[in-house]
Amino acid sequence: MSGIPGRRTDLQCASNPAPSGRVIAATLLLFSLMLQCFDLRAELLFRSAEQKNGQQHWSALKKYANPSDTVYPRTLEDGTPVPADEVQVFLQGYITLEDVYAAKVMENLIKKGRQKIAGNFVSLASNGGEVDAGMELGRLLRKLGLSTVIPGGEQCMSSCVFAFMGGYRRTVAGRIGIHRPYFSSTREVPDRRIYYRQLQKKLQEFIDELDFPPSLYEAVMVVPPESLSILTPTDLKKFYLEGMSPSIQDEVDAASARALGISVLEYLQRKAGGSLSATNNPGRQQQDQTEPGARAAGSVTGQKNAETEGLGTSRGAAGSSRASY
């Protein structure tokens, strides 16, 4: 990939800020935390659905970080409210806190009814970036109830995985790679070990917060930062990186059972027996929509066309009940 003209250079991997006291040095060390060192900064991009000659097409790529790309009129000439713009969303490249700010612009547009995400999923293709930025993106995606997809032929490495983990439903058609984080600065900082232990705690809390197993944290930490472990399909299932986390799956199962007017136990029995068709099973419909979503998500590179079949969510309150085993 070639670099982006005009991109910022103050977030380089080899940044060495001048010392200005113990506290400031420690803060700079934490801010320089990242997983991989790549020159291309990520951007949160989108393209809009357009009608041409009665057929739907996708616009050229736009940037959430570019104010002129996110200006929408509130009403048409006749005073009719402007409908939400249907968009496809992509995150590609080296992840920084600037992408978190761009994601908050996206969040604001969704909440104001200016945009709706086609298929309710975001496509990711990144070799990594800043740890804090990846985790904040993950939290925001989970808050918005968006699913995440790694399209075929693409990869999500290092801190990109933290953003991907935020997906309500997660689909991997490409590759995922993990390794433990590190501080990029070579500057000697007092209590560096303490700061790293704080990082470990922060990562553990993030994994638990988003309902992933402790074994995922262990798998991340066992891989040296100079190495990369590509996860197998079995790993993806074991770490809940493919599909849904247990608490969300339980919520979906309960909603599906309610829609059919049956108990959760009966629903699970039918599900296990394969007697639920896609037409009367909301959970199955969701799964069927996910797979074409992964194939169709495409890549920002090459301006690939993407279908709008998506990863629609089927939510429902679990309610209070006894746990069964």
C-alpha positions in Angstrom: 0.0 0.0 0.0 1.2 3.5 -0.7 1.1 6.3 1.9 -1.7 8.8 2.2 -0.6 12.3 1.0 -0.7 14.9 3.7 -1.0 12.4 6.5 0.2 13.3 10.0 3.8 12.2 10.9 3.6 12.9 14.7 2.3 9.4 15.4 5.3 7.5 14.0 6.4 4.3 15.7 9.8 5.7 16.5 8.6 8.9 18.1 10.8 10.0 21.0 9.3 13.0 22.8 11.6 15.2 24.8 11.7 14.5 28.5 9.7 16.9 30.7 9.3 15.3 34.0 8.4 11.9 35.3 4.6 12.2 35.0 4.7 13.7 31.5 7.2 11.0 30.3 5.0 8.3 31.7 2.0 9.8 29.9 3.9 10.0 26.6 4.9 6.4 27.0 1.3 5.3 27.4 0.2 7.3 24.5 2.9 5.8 22.3 1.6 2.3 23.1 0.9 0.3 20.0 0.9 -3.2 18.6 2.4 -2.9 15.1 4.4 -0.3 13.3 3.0 0.5 9.9 3.4 3.8 8.0 -0.1 4.0 6.5 -2.6 5.6 8.9 -6.1 4.1 9.0 -9.1 6.0 7.9 -12.8 5.3 8.6 -14.4 5.5 5.1 -17.9 5.2 3.7 -19.7 5.2 0.4 -23.3 6.1 -0.2 -26.0 4.2 -2.1 -27.0 6.2 -5.2 -29.8 5.5 -7.7 -28.7 5.8 -11.4 -31.0 4.8 -14.2 -33.2 2.9 -11.7 -30.3 0.9 -10.4 -28.4 1.2 -7.1 -24.7 2.1 -7.3 -22.2 3.1 -4.7 -20.5 6.5 -4.6 -16.8 7.2 -4.5 -15.3 6.8 -1.1 -15.7 9.6 1.5 -14.1 10.3 4.8 -15.8 10.7 8.2 -12.8 12.9 9.1 -13.6 15.3 6.2 -16.4 17.7 7.4 -17.5 18.4 3.8 -18.2 14.7 3.3 -20.5 14.5 6.2 -22.8 17.5 5.6 -26.4 16.5 4.9 -29.4 18.8 4.2 -32.1 18.4 6.8 -35.0 18.8 4.3 -35.7 18.6 0.6 -36.9 21.6 -1.4 -40.5 20.8 -0.6 -39.8 20.6 3.1 -39.8 16.8 3.3 -37.2 15.5 5.7 -34.2 14.0 4.0 -34.2 10.2 4.5 -31.1 8.6 6.0 -28.2 8.0 3.7 -27.5 4.3 3.3 -23.8 3.8 3.6 -21.1 1.0 3.6 -18.4 1.6 6.2 -14.7 0.5 6.0 -11.8 0.8 8.4 -8.4 0.2 6.7 -4.8 0.9 7.6 -2.9 1.9 10.8 -5.3 2.7 13.6 -4.9 5.8 15.7 -7.1 7.9 18.0 -8.1 10.0 15.0 -10.1 7.1 13.9 -12.0 7.1 17.2 -12.9 10.7 16.6 -14.1 9.8 13.1 -16.1 7.0 14.5 -17.8 9.4 16.9 -18.8 11.5 13.8 -20.3 8.3 12.4 -22.1 7.7 15.7 -23.6 11.2 15.6 -24.8 10.9 12.0 -26.5 7.6 12.9 -28.2 9.0 16.0 -29.5 12.0 14.1 -30.9 9.8 11.4 -28.5 11.2 8.7 -27.0 7.7 8.0 -27.9 4.1 8.3 -25.3 1.4 7.9 -26.0 -1.0 5.0 -26.2 -4.6 6.4 -25.5 -3.2 9.9 -21.8 -4.1 9.6 -18.4 -2.5 9.3 -15.6 -4.1 7.2 -12.1 -4.1 8.7 -8.7 -4.5 7.0 -5.7 -3.3 9.1 -2.3 -4.5 10.2 -2.7 -2.9 13.6 -2.1 0.4 15.4 -2.5 2.0 18.8 -3.9 -0.3 21.5 -6.1 2.4 23.2 -7.6 3.4 19.8 -8.4 -0.2 18.9 -10.2 -0.8 22.2 -12.1 2.5 22.0 -13.3 1.6 18.5 -14.4 -1.8 19.7 -16.4 -0.3 22.6 -18.1 2.2 20.2 -19.0 -0.5 17.7 -20.5 -2.6 20.4 -22.5 0.4 21.8 -23.9 1.0 18.3 -24.9 -2.7 17.9 -22.9 -3.0 14.7 -21.4 -6.2 13.5 -17.9 -6.6 12.1 -16.5 -8.4 9.1 -13.1 -9.2 7.8 -13.6 -9.8 4.1 -12.0 -12.6 2.2 -8.5 -11.7 1.1 -8.1 -9.1 3.9 -6.5 -9.3 7.3 -7.0 -7.8 10.8 -3.9 -7.9 12.8 -2.7 -6.8 16.3 -4.8 -3.9 17.7 -7.3 -4.2 14.7 -8.5 -7.3 16.5 -9.7 -5.1 19.5 -11.8 -3.0 17.1 -13.1 -6.2 15.5 -14.1 -7.6 18.9 -16.6 -4.8 19.3 -18.9 -6.4 16.6 -22.3 -7.6 17.8 -21.8 -10.5 15.4 -18.4 -11.2 14.0 -17.6 -12.8 10.7 -14.1 -13.8 9.5 -13.6 -14.6 5.8 -10.0 -13.3 5.9 -7.3 -13.7 8.5 -6.8 -12.6 12.2 -3.4 -12.3 13.8 -2.5 -11.6 17.4 0.6 -10.9 19.6 1.2 -9.1 22.9 1.4 -5.3 22.9 4.6 -3.4 23.6 5.7 0.2 24.3 7.3 1.6 21.2 9.4 4.3 22.9 13.0 3.4 23.8 13.2 6.1 26.3 14.0 5.0 29.9 11.0 5.8 32.0 10.7 5.2 35.7 8.4 2.3 36.7 8.1 1.1 33.1 7.3 -2.4 34.4 4.4 -1.0 36.5 3.0 0.8 33.4 3.2 -2.5 31.5 1.3 -4.3 34.3 -1.3 -1.6 34.1 -1.6 -2.2 30.4 -2.1 -5.9 31.0 -4.9 -5.2 33.5 -6.5 -2.8 31.0 -6.4 -5.5 28.3 -7.9 -8.1 30.7 -10.7 -5.8 31.6 -11.5 -5.0 28.0 -11.7 -8.7 27.1 -14.0 -9.4 30.0 -16.1 -6.3 29.4 -16.9 -7.4 25.8 -17.6 -11.0 27.0 -14.6 -12.9 25.6 -12.9 -15.7 27.5 -9.8 -15.2 29.6 -8.1 -17.7 27.3 -8.1 -15.0 24.6 -6.0 -12.8 26.9 -3.6 -15.6 27.5 -3.3 -16.4 23.8 -2.5 -12.7 23.1 0.2 -12.5 25.9 2.0 -15.7 25.0 3.0 -14.5 21.5 6.1 -12.2 21.5 5.6 -8.8 20.0 8.1 -9.5 17.2 5.9 -12.5 16.2 2.4 -13.0 15.0 0.0 -15.9 15.5 -2.6 -16.4 12.8 -5.7 -17.9 14.4 -7.3 -21.0 12.9 -11.0 -21.5 12.5 -11.0 -23.6 15.7 -9.2 -20.7 17.5 -11.8 -18.3 16.3 -14.6 -20.4 17.6 -12.8 -21.1 20.9 -12.2 -17.4 21.5 -15.7 -16.3 20.4 -14.2 -14.3 17.6 -16.4 -16.0 15.1 -20.1 -15.5 15.6 -21.5 -14.1 18.9 -20.4 -14.1 22.5 -22.4 -16.3 24.8 -24.4 -13.5 26.5 -25.5 -12.1 23.1 -26.3 -15.5 21.7 -28.5 -16.2 24.8 -30.3 -12.9 24.1 -30.8 -13.8 20.5 -32.1 -17.3 21.4 -34.6 -15.9 23.9 -35.8 -13.4 21.3 -36.2 -16.2 18.7 -38.1 -18.4 21.2 -40.5 -15.5 22.0 -41.1 -14.9 18.3 -42.1 -18.5 17.9 -44.2 -18.6 21.1 -42.2 -21.5 22.6 -39.8 -21.9 25.6 -36.1 -21.4 25.2 -35.5 -25.1 26.0 -37.9 -26.1 23.1 -36.3 -23.6 20.8 -32.8 -25.0 21.6 -34.0 -28.5 21.0 -35.4 -27.5 17.6 -32.2 -25.7 16.9 -30.1 -28.7 17.7 -32.3 -30.9 15.7 -32.2 -28.7 12.6 -36.0 -28.4 12.6 -36.0 -24.6 12.4 -36.3 -23.1 8.9 -34.9 -19.7 8.1 -38.4 -18.4 7.6 -39.5 -19.0 11.1 -36.2 -18.7 12.9 -34.9 -15.1 13.5 -31.6 -16.4 14.8 -31.1 -18.6 11.7 -32.1 -15.6 9.5 -29.4 -13.6 11.1 -26.7 -16.3 10.5 -27.8 -16.7 6.9 -27.4 -12.9 6.4 -24.0 -12.8 8.0 -22.2 -15.1 5.5 -23.2 -13.2 2.3 -22.3 -10.1 4.2 -18.7 -11.3 4.7 -18.4 -12.3 1.0 -19.9 -9.1 -0.2 -18.1 -6.6 2.1 -15.3 -6.3 -0.3 -12.3 -4.0 0.2 -11.7 -0.3 0.0 -8.8 -1.1 -2.2 -9.8 -1.4 -5.8 -13.3 0.0 -5.1 -14.9 -3.4 -5.1 -18.6 -3.5 -5.3 -20.5 -4.8 -2.2 -23.9 -6.2 -1.7 -26.1 -4.8 1.0 -27.1 -8.1 2.4 -26.1 -7.7 6.0 -25.6 -8.8 9.5 -29.0 -7.7 10.8 -29.4 -8.1 14.6 -32.1 -9.8 16.4 -32.2 -8.5 19.9 -34.4 -9.1 22.9 -34.4 -8.7 26.6 -33.4 -11.8 28.4 -35.7 -11.2 31.3 -35.1 -12.6 34.7 -35.2 -16.4 35.0 -33.3 -19.3 36.5 -30.2 -20.5 34.8 -30.3 -24.0 33.3 -27.4 -26.4 32.7 
